[in-house]
Amino acid sequence: MACPTPATAPLVAPTRTARDARGRPLEDLRLSLTDRCNLRCAYCMPEEDYVWLPREDVLDAEEVERLVRAFVAVGVTKVRLTGGEPLVRADAVEIVARLAAIPGVRDLALTTNATLLAPRAAALAEAGLDRVTVSLDTLRPDRHRALTRRDNHAAALAGLRSLGEAGFRGTKVNAVVVRDVNDDELDDLLALGAEVGAEVRFIEYMDVGGATGWTQEAVVGAAEILERLAARHGPIDAAPAPPSAPARRYRLGDGRTFGIVSSVSAPFCHACGRSRVTADGRWFHCLYAAEGTDLRAPLRAGLGVAALAEQLAAGWAARADQGAVDRLAASPRAAVPVQVLRRDPHLEMHTRGG
């Protein structure tokens, strides 16, 4: 799918790499296309009804493109489209095509629950999407219904399998592991990954939002996951991974690889070069940041890419966030009350593309 570059957004190649107060480079942008989702996963969106971002505030495709060009100008090379569920947006393929055409975007990825993916996988590949990560926590339809309160497990599996047919490589499957919920499916998920040519990443159950009912007891930590898999498969070796990658990678004796994101038990804030922008243009330097910077206003006021890049560089230079480390040190961890979340939906993790 071809998409012409608007005259208001000239080509901007990376000119420098912005670094924060701890010396971490700004290199990875998580960009939420929408706060809305067609699932209600218990660990992310436990309530049925939410205060949604006003539709008129959500950035359109051209605004998204200009914003990404500014981030690229200060060093971003990786862009991941998130949500909510990003494929809820009708113009998701157009946005992919616009961003894929930006010089300096070397890795354009999408995180999706895959329930809407199968009909659009080929178009996303043609538009220039590089990789897809599928969020899938269980292979059992009954558990999927209990976790998500939706009956579309078959559609999620079909979406995952459509990626190989569309030519995608480097696919990952993210599974949040919750004790006594799905922690008996580690081997089953690894088998599915091998079947579809995807690497599974087990994610520790994170304490996000205020209504999820998170407890430390529900967390199955990285050490326990490794212990369980080693008891079944024998010695497990470390596998190569970029220093700034959120997952540590491992290899089983049969050659299969997998990852573990240990953001609860062993935070990786020291190497985090990721920031997040909500669908309405609020920039958060950290997943757990309480406040963000409004980028929508300068975009809609006509601020050029170069001037916006200057603002981004200055904002990142002041960043000292290490949210997961701070939360690990806090005892007890303070959840954000539901009434506060309803007053400011930007504090919800599905809004900021957690």
N, C-alpha and C positions, 0 to 999 in steps of 0.2 A: 504494500500500500504506500503510494507516494504522498508526501505531504509537503507543500512548499513552505519555505522559511519566510515568515512575515517580515516586511521591510523594517518594522519597529524592533526586530530582534536580530541585529547583525551577528555574524559568526564571531564567537569569542573562544579562543583557544586558552588552555590553562596558562596563566602568566606567573603564578607563584603558588606556594602551598602555605596556607594560613596555619599557624600553630597556636595552641592555647597556652594558658599560664603554666601548665605542666609539661609543655613541649610536645603534646599529642597533635598530629596533623589532622586537618579536616579533609577526609578522603572518602567518606561513605555517607550518602544521604538516603534516609528512609522517608519516602514521600507518600503520605496518605492521600488517596484519591477520593475517599468518602469515609464518613464515620458510621455509615449504615452497614448492616450485615444481615444476611438471610438465615443465620444461625443464632442461637442463644447459648453458647457454650458456658457451662457452669463456672469455669475458672476465669472467664473473661467478661461475659455479659449475662450475669445470673438473673437479671430482671427481664420481664417481657417488654416493658415500656421504658423509654429513655427520652431525655431532652436532647433533640437532634440539633445539629448546626443548621442555621437558616440556609435554605438552598441558594439564596441570592449572595450569600457570603462565600460559597464554595468557589474556588478558583476554576476558571474555564481552561480549555486546552491550551490556548495561546498564552495565558498567564502562567500556567505550569511550565511551558517551554521557556519563557523568559526567566523565570525563577531558576530553573535548572542551569541555564546558560550562565547566570551570575555565580552559582555555586561552583560550576566547572572552572570559572575564571580564578577562583581562589583555591583550587586544588582537588576538588571532588572528581573522582574517576569512576566511582561505583554508585549507581542509583537503583534503589529497590522500591518498587511500587507496592504499597500496602493499603490497608483499610483500617477498620471495617473489612468488608469484602470488596476489593477493587473492581471485580468484574460486575458488580452491581451497576457501575457506570456504563451508560450506553456508548460513550465515546472513548472507552479504554483502549481500543485498538488504535484510534487516531492519536491518542496521547503517546502510545508506544512508538508509533511511526515518527512523531515529532522529536521525541527524545533520542531515538536511535540515530537520527541524522545529525546530532550535535557532535562536532569534533571534540574529543576529550572524554566522552562517555565510553569507557572501555568495557563496562560490564553493566548491562541493563537487565534487571531481574524483577520477578513478580512473586509475591506471596499470596496464596489463594487457598480457600477451602476446597476448591476443585469442583464444587457442585454445579457451577455454571461454565465449566471450562471446556468440556468436550466439543460443543458447537463452535468454539472460538479459537481452539488451539492452533489450527492451521493458519488462521488470519493473524494471530499474534506472532507466529513464527515468520510469516511473510513480512510483517511490519517491522521486524528487526529485533524482537525480544530475544535475549541471549539464553536466559535460564529461568526455571520455575521452581519454586519451593511450595510443596503441598502440605498443608496442615491436616494431619489425619491421626487421630489418637487411638483408634480401635478398628479391628477387622470384624467386629460383631455388630450387626444392625441394631440389636436391642440396646447395646451399650451406647451406640451412636445416638439413638433416640433419647436415652437418659441424659447423656452429656450435652447434647445440642438442642434438645426439645424439638427436633425436626426429623422427618422421616425421608431423608434423601441420601442415605448411605450409598446406595447403588450408583447414584449420580456422581458422588465423590470418587468412587473407584473407577467409574468410566472416564471421568476427567483425568485422573492420574494416568490411566492406561493410554489415553489419547495423546499424551506428550511424546511418547516414542514414535507413534505413527506420524506425528507432525514433524519429526526430525530433531526434537530437543535432546540435548545431552547435558550432563551435569545436574540432572534433577535431584532434588533432595526431598525427603519426607520428614517433617517435623512432628514429633509426638511428645506431648506433655505427659509426663509420667506421674500419676497420682496413686498413692498407696490405697490398696483395697478397691480401686476403681478399674485400672487397666494395667497394673504393674505385673500381671501374669502374662502379658502379651509381648514381652520383649523379643522372644524368638520368632513369634508369628510376624511381627513387624519387620524384623530382619529378613525373613523369608520373602515377604512381599517386596521389599526393596530389591532383593536379588532377582526376583521374577520380572520386575518392570525396569530394571536398570537404574535404580535410584539409590542414593546413600541415605540411610536413616540417621536422624539426629534426635537423640533423646534429650528432652528439656526438663530441667528441674522445675517443679511446680512453684511459680513465683507468687509473691504476695503483692498483688496489684489491686487497685480500686478499694472499695470498702464494703461490698456486699457479697463477696465470693465465699466467705466462710473459711478463708485460708487458715491453716494451722501448720506449725512446724512438723507435727507428727505425720502429716499427709505427704511430706516431701520425701521422695526416694532419691537420695543424693548420688553423686557421681561414683563415689567409692562403692556404694552398695550395688549400683548397676553393674559396675565392672566385676565385682565379686560374684554376682549371680551368673553373669555370662561366662566368667572363667570356670565356674563350677561345672558348667555344661559343655563348654567348648575347649577348655584347656587354656594354656598361657595366651595372654593378649598383649600384643606389642603396640607401641606408639606408632602413629603414622604421621607423615609430614602435614603441616598446616601453616598458613601464614601467621606471623606473630600477632596480628591484630584481629584474626578470625575469632568469632564468638564461641566456636566449638573446638574442643580438643578432639583429635581424630585418633582412631584405634583400628588395629587389624586383627581379625581372628586367624586361627591357624589355617583355615581353608581359603584365605585370601580376601574374604569379604571385609569391607571397611565400614565404620560407623562413626558417629560423632556424639559428644555429650556437651551440652551447654549448661555449665555449672554456675549459673549466675546467683544462686542462693548460697551454696556451700563454698564456692571459690570464685568470687567476682573477678572480672578481668578489666576493671576500670582503668588500670595503669596503661593499657594499650588501646583504649577505645577511641577511635576517630570517627564515631558515628553521631549524627544528629538527626533530628526528626522535624518534619514540617507537616502540620495538620492540613486537612482538606481546605480549610479557610485561611491558610497562610500564616499560622502561628508557628514560630520556630522555637523548638525546645532543644537545648544543648545536651540534655540527658533524659533518658526514659523516665526517671523519677523527679525531674525538675518541677518545682512548684509553679514557676512562672515562665512565660515564653515571650518572644518578640514578635510584634505584628509586622509581617511582611506584605500583607494584602494592601494596606493603605498606601505605601509607597509605590507598589505595582500599579494600583489603579489611579494614582496621581500622575502616572507617566514617567516615573523615575527610570532612567536608562539602565542597561545591564551593567555598564562599568561603574556607575555611581552606586548601584545596589550591591555590587561586589565589594566596594569599599566598606559599606555598612556591615556586610557579612564578616569581612576580615577583622574589623574592629570588635564586633561582637564575639567572635571566636577567640580573639586574643585575651579577652577577659574571662574566658571559661576556666573554672577550676573544679567543675562537678566531678564527683565520684559517688553517685547515688547508691549503687549496690553495695559498695564498701561501707558507706555510712549506715545503711540499713542493717548490714550484718553486725556492725558494732553496737547498734541500738538494742536495748533490752528493757521492756518488750518493744516489738516493732509496732508503730502506731499506724493503723489503717485510716484512710480518709473516710470520714463519716458519709453515709449515703446522702444526707441532706445537703452537705457541702458539694458533693458530686453533681447533684441536681441543679445547684446554682451556677456551677461552672463545668460544663461538659468537657472542657479541655483537659481536666484532670483525669478523665477516663482513659484507660489504656487503649481501648478500641478507637478512640478519637485521635490519639497521637501515634497510631501505628505501632503499638508495642510489639 
